Each structure stands twice: as C-alpha cells, then as structure tokens.
Amino acid sequence: MIDITAPAEPFADAGEGVEGLLETWLVGEDDRVLAGQPVADAIVVKTSFQISTPCDGTLAEIVVRQGDTFASGAVLARLEPGEGAPGGGAAPSARSEPQRLPLTGIRGAVAREMTLAWQQPRVAIGVDVDMSAAVGLLEERDLSPTHAVLRAVALTLREHPRLNGVLGDDAVELAREVNVGLAVSLDEGVIVPVIRGADEKSLSELAAEARELAAAARDGSLPGAAVRDGTFTVSTLGATGIDWFTPVLNTPQIAILGVGRLTERVIARDGVAVVAPAMTLTLVFDHRAVDGQPAALFLAALRDRLARCEL
C-alpha cells in the first residue's frame, strides 16, 4: 500500500498552522488510476492545486474526505499499486471522443471566481490614450506598454484612493497600500500575481517585478502569498491584437482595468487629424463601492498621465 500525501509546496508561504481544504475528489475508492493522474482538487488559503498519484494502481482508501481539512504532508488516501492502464481492453480512439477540460485546479478556481464576479453590479467605461510621448521612453528602456500602464495606474490610484480597495460584507475597505495585480494567462486559466507597494517603485522596478512574477506564474513556482492582498488589477490582451475588452472584476476588489493593443490611429491633436500610437483603456468597477463620477475622474487622470508620459 502506498500513501498519497499532501505536497509541502502550497503550504510554504501560508503561515504556521494553516491547513488545506480537500475540495473535491475526482475519483472514488476502488477506481483504477494512472501514475501522475490528478485525483483531487485542494485549496490552501486562496491557492488551488491538484493531488496526483505516484504510480498506477487502485485507490484503496480515501482518508481525508471531501470538505475536510488537512496539514502539509498528511495522508490523504492510500493506493494499492498495480500495472496497466485503468479499464482494460483497447483504448478508445482519440478522434471518436470529444476533448474534456474539467473545471478543476486553476480552471475550476477561475470558473468559481468568474461566476461570483458576474453577479456584481458592474459598470464599464473607456477612453482612448495618445501614447506618442510614452513610446520613445518605452523603446529606449526596452519596456512594454503594460509596464507604462502599471506605473501610471499605481501613481493615479495614490491620487484617487476610492478605486483602491475591496468590498467587504458591510463596508468598502479602502487600502493604505497600492498593491496592483497583473493578470497572467496560463494554458489552464488566469492567475493574478500582485506587485505590492507599486506606487513606491520606479518604472524599471515595476517592469522587472512584473516580468519575474509572470515567469514564476508560467513555470509553476509562484508562491501562494504572491497572489494575495491585491487592491486593483490590470488585465491586458494587447498582445493578441484586441483593441478593447471589458474584463471581469477580480472580486472582492473594487475595480479592474482592461488594456487593448497599442496601434497607430487617426486622432485629433490641436484641431488637426494626425496618425499616432494609441490604445484603449476600459475600466470596470463595482457600482456598490464607487459611483460613475469618481471612477471617470480616475480614468481621465490615468489617460492624462500616460499622454504626458508622467511615469
């Protein structure tokens, strides 16, 4: 008999005494499983992860039941090792069966968060930004438009604190720190690592940290603590060629900014039509926490800061 135990990695930054929650068993007792097959979804704080099997065999006993908690290294189930694939007989043709993408792990967490966020009374407003002044600086420092937006957002939130916070059960909780999350797309979903104290960091420092966090998210080494305590989120689809979109709120945060692609457009400058690099910013906010005017003032100030390249 082989024990299936809780991995230590998700607990690394969770704090002493924190336990995980066994969210869902994906298989049952007496089911045949393959080596490396995900058999359960679990959560530590807000970080979702999967429990996998160490070898082929039969799940002989479930020790930690669905909905129960467990510590790092705890025995979750016991496996009777065996040989061969489950089910026996010829494997079905891959062409004859539709591909299934289970709502588990990160994908499941995203699905639950999006369902919750979609129920909020949200409003979207947008604005186009002339990036002519910023483009030269970004090219000189080998930075992206996203880095400029992160810096501008951080500084603008400091001046417009009504957008920087979360919505609690009975109050809007405005944050003292500006902790900006950056949505990072993975094959299995989206994860939002957080740049803490973003308003106190330079453009170069923000860019470096954003790159490090995105790389860690993509290679699976991002600690759980890196996705907590965000007060505002930036989501960009510019690299996909999208001009604009309305992102879904990263609850319980008050607002999220969607960033479209940087492209040449015809704009009016001093009454004259010119071709200039521009992009569209879309702010989505929870109307329970903030009204349209302060949200619009924030977005207008963000536009002006980027247009003047005050970074």
Buried (B, 14 or more C-beta within 10 A) or exposed (E): EBBBBBBEBBBEBBEEEBBBBBBBBBBEEEBBBBEEBBBBBBBBBEBBBBBBBEBBBBBBBBBBEEEBBBEBEBEBBBBEBEEEEBEEEEEEEEEEEEEEEEEBBBBBBBEEBBEEBEEBEBBBBBBBBBBBBBBEEBEEEEBBBBBBBBBBBBBBBEEBBBBBBBBEEEEBEBBEEBBBBBBBBBEBBBBBBBBBEBBEBEBEEBBBBBEBBBEBBBEEEBBBBBBBEBBBBBBBBBEEEBBBBBBBBBBBBBBBBBBBBBEEBEBEEEEEEEEBBBBBBBBBBBEEBBEEEBBBBBBBBBBBBBBEBEB
